[in-house]
């Protein structure tokens, strides 16, 4: 019985991690798309981008500038909160800035 519970918990953790991963990709991609489409066309006259293009830009920038964290003891919830708060903070500050453009 104990092994079944451990397997069940492992499966739940993996599924939750995949859901969180997809949600964070979508949220950060939406943030990039929203900020791009509301700032860059107004200032530089560039074209707007789609969500898929925004996710690709976010992935590229994250790959280039991400540094490794020294804290290896973060659990899944902490990582999700960190990623989500970063995206939401950027979205909020960007929204405030857009109001003055």
C-alpha positions, 0 to 999 in steps of 0.5 A, a space after each residue: 500500500 505504501 508504494 502505491 501511495 508514493 507512486 500516486 503522489 509522484 504522478 500527482 506531482 508530475 501532473 501538477 508540475 506540467 500544468 504549472 509549466 504550461 500556465 507559466 508559459 502562457 502567462 509570461 507569453 501573454 505579458 510579453 504580447 500585451 506589453 509589446 503590442 501596446 508599447 512598441 507599435 506606438 513608439 517605433 511603429 513595429 507590427 504587433 505579435 501573436 501569443 505564439 511569437 510572444 512565447 518564442 521571444 520570452 523563451 529566447 530572452 529567458 534562455 539568454 539572460 537566466 541565471 541559475 538559482 543557488 537555492 535548490 530547496 524550492 518546492 513546486 509551489 515556491 517556483 510557481 509563485 516566483 514565476 507568476 509574481 514576476 510575470 504579474 509584476 511586469 504586467 502591472 508595471 507595464 499597464 501603468 506605463 501604457 496609461 501614460 503613452 
